[in-house]
Amino acid sequence: MTMPIRFGSPVTARRLAAAIGLSALVATSAQAQDIPMPAEDAGLHAQLPEAMRDRGTIRVVSTFGYAPQQFYGEDGVTPEGFSVDLAKALGAVAGVQVEFTNASFDSLIPGLDARRFDMAIAAMSATEERGAKVNFVIYEKAGAQLLVAGGNPKKIGGLQDLCGLTVASLKGSLHNQVIEQVSAKCVDQGKQPVRLDTYDNSDSVYQSLLTGRTDANYRDASPLIHVAKMSEGRLEVVGPEYPDHPYGIAIAGDNADFAKVIAAALDVVIKDGTYQAVLDKWGLGNLSVESAVLTPIGSPASAYPTPPSAIGIAFGQ
């Protein structure tokens, strides 16, 4: 067995990524790795865009290095995670294969617009702002928390304690808006603003915490809980879990017919139990949705689930 990388020793972003991927595999080794794929739905296959049927594949883009949602396995090249298994199940229902591409988070929607990819499954929060550019198929509930260095040296208990500190985040993340709102609240209270440092990938975010360049990371709870568990105490999750926007599969705005196929395919795998089995495999069973929700491009704000304000919770408003 390959020995895990110790977080106490200097690691590069690449070695850290390998450690995260390996840990995710080890964490699920006792679970069934091969979940039976659902049967093809001939009617849905016929509704796929002709070019996609001819190609025989759905081109999926994601942000690998975000376990347990999506990451590369021990070999550094095999896609793993909930997003990967779900995409494969949706492809099986539609009667085509899926192929995966890794990209930075802020390049996902432009890549869809340019038709380099057919859909993005990347733990992307479905919001009205993003929905002005893409169709969304909502597929998973979400919450957000804070990740800090082990021992919590800055004594961070929640968003309200970030004043004067440096927060690491991904470029293009919706959580950056939350941190900007926190910073504004800090200034209103006569405190120092929050400094936001953004990175291209999750491994760089974790590395910034390990090396002390940043003090906290605020984002989806599931990957933070995962990386904290495998970090041997070098990282930890603190504070409450704040309500957050659910995740959506993003599909180009001018590809509405394909979005309808994916929404119908998601309903199929929800009803036949494949969806819950995949969630359970990756320890995400409590984040299931009851049915697929399609929000076409340009849908009004009322079409998107609106969680309670994390700012209001943190600052008592």
C-alpha positions as semicolon CSV with decimal commas, in nm:
position;residue;x (nm);y (nm);z (nm)
1;M;0,000;0,000;0,000
2;T;0,124;0,349;-0,078
3;M;0,210;0,536;0,238
4;P;0,010;0,855;0,299
5;I;0,192;1,187;0,282
6;R;0,234;1,345;0,622
7;F;0,095;1,695;0,642
8;G;0,364;1,785;0,893
9;S;0,631;1,772;0,624
10;P;0,675;2,025;0,343
11;V;0,451;1,930;0,051
12;T;0,400;2,077;-0,293
13;A;0,051;2,144;-0,427
14;R;0,083;1,838;-0,652
15;R;0,179;1,608;-0,364
16;L;-0,099;1,756;-0,153
17;A;-0,345;1,683;-0,433
18;A;-0,221;1,325;-0,444
19;A;-0,263;1,294;-0,068
20;I;-0,621;1,421;-0,086
21;G;-0,707;1,179;-0,364
22;L;-0,547;0,882;-0,189
23;S;-0,725;0,956;0,135
24;A;-1,059;0,973;-0,042
25;L;-0,999;0,630;-0,189
26;V;-0,897;0,485;0,147
27;A;-1,199;0,640;0,314
28;T;-1,434;0,458;0,079
29;S;-1,244;0,130;0,045
30;A;-1,491;-0,051;0,269
31;Q;-1,785;0,063;0,057
32;A;-1,908;-0,081;-0,269
33;Q;-1,701;0,081;-0,540
34;D;-1,910;-0,041;-0,832
35;I;-2,269;0,077;-0,819
36;P;-2,477;-0,080;-1,098
37;M;-2,551;0,172;-1,370
38;P;-2,913;0,227;-1,472
39;A;-3,044;0,106;-1,807
40;E;-3,062;0,329;-2,112
41;D;-3,385;0,518;-2,166
42;A;-3,436;0,502;-2,542
43;G;-3,674;0,796;-2,538
44;L;-3,421;1,023;-2,367
45;H;-3,142;0,903;-2,596
46;A;-3,353;1,007;-2,894
47;Q;-3,392;1,356;-2,743
48;L;-3,018;1,420;-2,720
49;P;-2,877;1,676;-2,964
50;E;-2,786;1,500;-3,289
51;A;-2,420;1,595;-3,262
52;M;-2,403;1,439;-2,915
53;R;-2,568;1,117;-3,032
54;D;-2,324;1,097;-3,322
55;R;-2,027;1,162;-3,094
56;G;-2,152;0,911;-2,838
57;T;-2,025;1,112;-2,542
58;I;-2,123;1,390;-2,302
59;R;-1,829;1,622;-2,239
60;V;-1,826;1,699;-1,866
61;V;-1,608;1,968;-1,711
62;S;-1,530;1,988;-1,339
63;T;-1,278;2,112;-1,084
64;F;-1,085;1,805;-0,975
65;G;-0,912;1,823;-0,636
66;Y;-1,240;1,883;-0,449
67;A;-1,296;1,552;-0,269
68;P;-1,539;1,394;-0,210
69;Q;-1,723;1,575;-0,488
70;Q;-1,460;1,533;-0,761
71;F;-1,090;1,444;-0,751
72;Y;-0,827;1,227;-0,917
73;G;-0,758;0,880;-0,780
74;E;-0,431;0,738;-0,653
75;D;-0,288;0,721;-1,006
76;G;-0,339;1,095;-1,050
77;V;-0,545;1,058;-1,367
78;T;-0,860;0,855;-1,290
79;P;-1,164;1,075;-1,211
80;E;-1,333;0,982;-0,883
81;G;-1,602;1,122;-0,656
82;F;-1,974;1,187;-0,635
83;S;-1,984;1,419;-0,937
84;V;-1,810;1,156;-1,149
85;D;-2,038;0,870;-1,047
86;L;-2,348;1,085;-1,095
87;A;-2,234;1,195;-1,441
88;K;-2,174;0,832;-1,539
89;A;-2,523;0,738;-1,419
90;L;-2,682;1,022;-1,616
91;G;-2,484;0,920;-1,923
92;A;-2,601;0,560;-1,885
93;V;-2,965;0,671;-1,880
94;A;-2,905;0,888;-2,188
95;G;-2,727;0,600;-2,362
96;V;-2,388;0,766;-2,409
97;Q;-2,047;0,766;-2,242
98;V;-1,910;1,059;-2,041
99;E;-1,565;1,214;-2,069
100;F;-1,417;1,445;-1,808
101;T;-1,202;1,756;-1,829
102;N;-1,043;1,945;-1,539
103;A;-1,059;2,326;-1,540
104;S;-1,040;2,621;-1,303
105;F;-1,373;2,718;-1,149
106;D;-1,390;3,060;-1,312
107;S;-1,348;2,906;-1,659
108;L;-1,642;2,665;-1,636
109;I;-1,924;2,888;-1,762
110;P;-1,711;3,046;-2,039
111;G;-1,620;2,693;-2,149
112;L;-1,989;2,600;-2,167
113;D;-2,068;2,918;-2,360
114;A;-1,796;2,833;-2,611
115;R;-1,940;2,478;-2,640
116;R;-1,608;2,321;-2,544
117;F;-1,810;2,125;-2,287
118;D;-2,169;2,003;-2,266
119;M;-2,221;2,035;-1,891
120;A;-2,040;2,122;-1,569
121;I;-2,080;1,918;-1,250
122;A;-1,850;2,095;-1,008
123;A;-2,034;2,171;-0,682
124;M;-2,147;2,497;-0,844
125;S;-2,408;2,692;-0,646
126;A;-2,718;2,757;-0,854
127;T;-2,798;3,129;-0,837
128;E;-2,991;3,384;-1,039
129;E;-2,667;3,563;-1,132
130;R;-2,514;3,251;-1,286
131;G;-2,852;3,147;-1,423
132;A;-2,847;3,455;-1,644
133;K;-2,585;3,267;-1,850
134;V;-2,668;2,896;-1,809
135;N;-2,945;2,646;-1,750
136;F;-2,926;2,474;-1,412
137;V;-3,042;2,130;-1,304
138;I;-3,035;2,134;-0,922
139;Y;-2,905;1,804;-0,786
140;E;-2,763;1,842;-0,432
141;K;-2,821;2,040;-0,114
142;A;-2,529;2,230;0,041
143;G;-2,402;2,412;0,347
144;A;-2,086;2,616;0,408
145;Q;-1,826;2,622;0,686
146;L;-1,484;2,756;0,776
147;L;-1,156;2,562;0,750
148;V;-0,855;2,678;0,953
149;A;-0,512;2,554;1,057
150;G;-0,509;2,285;1,324
151;G;-0,552;2,420;1,674
152;N;-0,739;2,723;1,536
153;P;-0,456;2,969;1,618
154;K;-0,669;3,276;1,538
155;K;-0,957;3,149;1,756
156;I;-1,212;3,177;1,476
157;G;-1,561;3,079;1,583
158;G;-1,757;3,201;1,283
159;L;-1,771;3,453;1,001
160;Q;-1,791;3,738;1,252
161;D;-1,436;3,661;1,367
162;L;-1,270;3,715;1,028
163;C;-1,218;4,092;1,067
164;G;-0,853;4,179;0,998
165;L;-0,771;3,826;0,878
166;T;-0,688;3,677;0,538
167;V;-0,930;3,433;0,378
168;A;-0,835;3,196;0,096
169;S;-1,088;3,112;-0,174
170;L;-1,128;2,992;-0,531
171;K;-1,146;3,239;-0,817
172;G;-1,507;3,280;-0,922
173;S;-1,652;3,121;-0,609
174;L;-1,988;3,249;-0,488
175;H;-1,846;3,241;-0,136
176;N;-1,624;3,535;-0,225
177;Q;-1,934;3,754;-0,218
178;V;-2,007;3,637;0,136
179;I;-1,655;3,725;0,247
180;E;-1,687;4,068;0,086
181;Q;-2,010;4,123;0,280
182;V;-1,836;4,011;0,600
183;S;-1,558;4,260;0,530
184;A;-1,811;4,541;0,486
185;K;-1,969;4,449;0,819
186;C;-1,628;4,459;0,985
187;V;-1,565;4,810;0,852
188;D;-1,912;4,923;0,966
189;Q;-1,817;4,807;1,316
190;G;-1,491;5,003;1,309
191;K;-1,278;4,691;1,260
192;Q;-1,023;4,596;0,997
193;P;-1,158;4,460;0,668
194;V;-1,107;4,101;0,556
195;R;-0,838;4,037;0,296
196;L;-0,948;3,791;0,026
197;D;-0,679;3,587;-0,153
198;T;-0,807;3,381;-0,447
199;Y;-0,650;3,074;-0,607
200;D;-0,703;2,863;-0,919
201;N;-0,755;2,532;-0,739
202;S;-0,841;2,378;-0,404
203;D;-0,494;2,236;-0,344
204;S;-0,346;2,586;-0,348
205;V;-0,613;2,698;-0,101
206;Y;-0,525;2,417;0,141
207;Q;-0,154;2,482;0,095
208;S;-0,202;2,849;0,187
209;L;-0,360;2,742;0,517
210;L;-0,091;2,485;0,590
211;T;0,186;2,738;0,534
212;G;0,016;3,020;0,726
213;R;-0,024;3,253;0,428
214;T;-0,397;3,265;0,496
215;D;-0,609;3,221;0,808
216;A;-0,929;3,055;0,688
217;N;-1,122;2,918;0,392
218;Y;-1,501;2,952;0,366
219;R;-1,687;2,722;0,128
220;D;-1,893;2,406;0,087
221;A;-1,890;2,202;0,406
222;S;-1,850;1,852;0,257
223;P;-1,501;1,895;0,106
224;L;-1,379;2,087;0,410
225;I;-1,495;1,814;0,647
226;H;-1,328;1,558;0,424
227;V;-0,990;1,729;0,402
228;A;-0,990;1,805;0,776
229;K;-1,044;1,437;0,857
230;M;-0,751;1,326;0,640
231;S;-0,511;1,604;0,743
232;E;-0,401;1,435;1,068
233;G;-0,499;1,741;1,271
234;R;-0,318;1,996;1,053
235;L;-0,649;2,143;0,939
236;E;-0,985;2,164;1,115
237;V;-1,340;2,283;1,056
238;V;-1,472;2,547;1,297
239;G;-1,793;2,735;1,363
240;P;-2,149;2,658;1,254
241;E;-2,261;2,524;0,917
242;Y;-2,423;2,815;0,736
243;P;-2,712;2,763;0,491
244;D;-2,599;2,776;0,130
245;H;-2,735;2,760;-0,223
246;P;-2,788;2,408;-0,362
247;Y;-2,563;2,276;-0,638
248;G;-2,667;2,277;-1,000
249;I;-2,546;2,103;-1,314
250;A;-2,468;2,392;-1,547
251;I;-2,554;2,366;-1,918
252;A;-2,506;2,633;-2,185
253;G;-2,798;2,871;-2,218
254;D;-2,855;2,785;-2,585
255;N;-2,858;2,411;-2,510
256;A;-3,201;2,400;-2,345
257;D;-3,312;2,071;-2,500
258;F;-3,010;1,894;-2,353
259;A;-3,084;2,049;-2,011
260;K;-3,432;1,894;-2,027
261;V;-3,279;1,552;-2,103
262;I;-3,041;1,579;-1,805
263;A;-3,323;1,687;-1,571
264;A;-3,531;1,387;-1,685
265;A;-3,231;1,153;-1,649
266;L;-3,170;1,281;-1,295
267;D;-3,531;1,202;-1,205
268;V;-3,478;0,850;-1,339
269;V;-3,174;0,784;-1,117
270;I;-3,347;0,942;-0,817
271;K;-3,648;0,713;-0,857
272;D;-3,449;0,393;-0,918
273;G;-3,221;0,445;-0,616
274;T;-2,895;0,498;-0,804
275;Y;-2,872;0,861;-0,694
276;Q;-2,903;0,782;-0,322
277;A;-2,658;0,493;-0,352
278;V;-2,398;0,723;-0,506
279;L;-2,453;0,988;-0,238
280;D;-2,419;0,727;0,035
281;K;-2,101;0,588;-0,122
282;W;-1,931;0,925;-0,079
283;G;-2,075;1,006;0,265
284;L;-2,318;1,266;0,131
285;G;-2,645;1,086;0,194
286;N;-2,799;1,371;0,391
287;L;-2,769;1,613;0,096
288;S;-3,019;1,448;-0,137
289;V;-3,291;1,632;-0,328
290;E;-3,635;1,479;-0,382
291;S;-3,650;1,551;-0,754
292;A;-3,463;1,731;-1,029
293;V;-3,537;2,103;-1,056
294;L;-3,466;2,265;-1,393
295;T;-3,419;2,642;-1,390
296;P;-3,392;2,758;-1,753
297;I;-3,157;3,041;-1,842
298;G;-3,294;3,377;-1,732
299;S;-3,524;3,235;-1,464
300;P;-3,633;3,490;-1,200
301;A;-3,489;3,491;-0,851
302;S;-3,804;3,319;-0,722
303;A;-3,709;3,007;-0,923
304;Y;-3,397;2,953;-0,712
305;P;-3,402;2,824;-0,353
306;T;-3,290;3,111;-0,130
307;P;-3,114;3,007;0,193
308;P;-3,117;3,224;0,507
309;S;-2,843;3,488;0,511
310;A;-2,511;3,366;0,649
311;I;-2,427;3,731;0,726
312;G;-2,746;3,771;0,925
313;I;-2,670;3,457;1,122
314;A;-2,309;3,555;1,191
315;F;-2,376;3,915;1,292
316;G;-2,707;3,859;1,468
317;Q;-2,940;4,029;1,224
